Amino acid sequence: MLACKLDEVYGSCTAANSLVAALHMGVNMPTLISYSVRTDRLRSAAAARGDHTGQAIHRTTGVSAGVISRTLNGRTVPSLKTLIRLGAPYGLTLDDLVGDAL
């Protein structure tokens, strides 16, 4: 049902589009869907800009150093809003940062 609605609204259902569409529809994300973070892409994009540490990523993005550390070490999955803040300075979109929905 949700997938059909997402196709109607967005035309395609990448993992990121699914998550964003569900948020727009007011769906409670923790009970609906899980997603993984492509930390490899974040690390690579940050390193290309000279940000080789979590502290450097913190300075560039404004996201707390603790959240960055836990994300890069796979101990937490940040909110979509935080992922947007993490990716934007490095030219990364939600599609770049969100792995397949689990």
Residue, then its C-alpha position, 0 to 999 in steps of 0.5 A: m500500500l505505502a509503496c503504491k502511494l509512493d509511486e503515485v507521489y514520487g514516480s520512483c521509490t529509491a530508499a531516500n524517496s521512500l523515507v522522505a515520502a513517508l515523512h511527508m505522509g506523517v508516518n512514524m518512521p521508527t515503526l515503519i522502516s529502517y535504513s542504513v547509512r552509507t558512511d563510506r560515501l560520507r567519509s570519502a566526500a569529507a576526505a576529498r574536501g580535507d576533512h579526515t576526522g570526525q572533528a573536521i566533519h563536525r566543524t564543516t557540518g555543525v553536527s555534534a561530534g558525538v553524533i558523527s562519531r556514533t554514525l561513522n562507527g555504526r552505533t547509531v543511524p541519524s535522523l534524515k534531517t541530520l543526514i541532510r546536514l551531514g551531506a550538504p556541505y560535501g554535495l551529497t544527497l539523501d540518495d547518496l547517504v541512505g543505503d537500502a531500506l531494511 
